[in-house]
Amino acid sequence: MKGALLVNLGSPKSTSVSDVKSYLNEFLMDKRVIDTPYLLRAFLVKGIILNTRPKKSAEAYRKIWWKEGSPLIVLSERLTEKVNQKTTIPVELAMRYGQPSIKNGIQKLADKGVTEILLIPLYPQFAMATTETITVLAEKIIKKHFSNITLTHISPFYNKEDYINTLSNSINNTLKKVKPDHLLFSYHGIPERHIKKADITKSHCKIDGSCCKSPSAAHKYCYRHQCYETTRLVAKKLNLKEGDYSVSFQSRLGKDPWLQPYTDKTIDLLAKKGVQKLAVVTPAFVADCLETLEEIGIEAKQSFHNNGGKDFTTIPCLNDNTEWVDTLSNWINTWNKNN
């Protein structure tokens, strides 16, 4: 029997400082998130970050928390429920950090008699700190606790035609209403060193503005290339004119260089240059979360206004969008039929 497991990032149990601290500890101690030797990582996380960041993060979560709980969890649950109604095999939900855990999700499928699982990390683009950490942990759990289950995972879907169509249609639904002067594609940032670590050629990725455009085997694991390719394909689909849209990266942590241009600086600059109506879409996420609702929807919006901008629109993530439900369901049903 087959089943599918959808996996997203995760969320604290609540907005209490203690729950946020516990969540951040699990998240930031992942060696694929902060990729330094264990002792240095422990010093940075437990000695510095967890003594300062949880209170601030808890306040940010309180601004976007729903009555039902974490928006990311609630939206992911709604998505899973709707996908289950359109698939011929059982589908469960898990989070890389926090609850429901990946082990819990696999156990639920195993309890239903599932012996083959399709793992779907809910990230369009590949990154060490997203797709890879989910896949590695799931394989480790399977090997240790569920030796009778086989695991298959889908590749990043940043350039899949049906995903691009779904994303483009979702964006266009907003663009038709607000008609912005500029559309900003804001992707979650990662340290530049992650790009170079993931380069299987060990030489192609120079992050110089041209390597992402030159064909290479490195693109299979290059987050930056995949972000720009998602943007290019959507822009083509929507007939966007060059100059009317741009790409930036948000949510940097620490002092090491992260992918640029930075979203906060880009938004301020656009406002200062006279952009009055700005729309921001966040295609690194498929469900709205702290980074989209608070960082963009509240903080970035305020900064845009402070720098002279007038109308700021945050384009929703795909969430439980009907077309996205259909796309995911089709991937699962096709896998079930052909494998």
Protein Blocks (a to p, Z undefined) as FASTA:
>chain_A
ZZdddddfbdcfblcfklmmmmmmmmmmpmklmccdfklmmmmmmmmmmmmmmmmmmmmm
mmmocfklcfklmmmmmmmmmmmmmccbdcddddfehcddfklmmmmmmmnopabdcddd
fbfbacfklmmmmmmmmmmmmmmmmmmbccdddddfklgmklmmmmmmmmmmmmmmnopa
bdcdddddddfklmmmmmmnopmpnonopmmmpgcfklmmgmklmmmmmmmmmmmmnopa
ehiaccddehiecjbdcddddfklmmmmmmmnopabdcdddfkbcbdcfklmmmmmmmmm
mmmmmnopabdcddddfklafklmmmmmmmmmmmmmmZZ
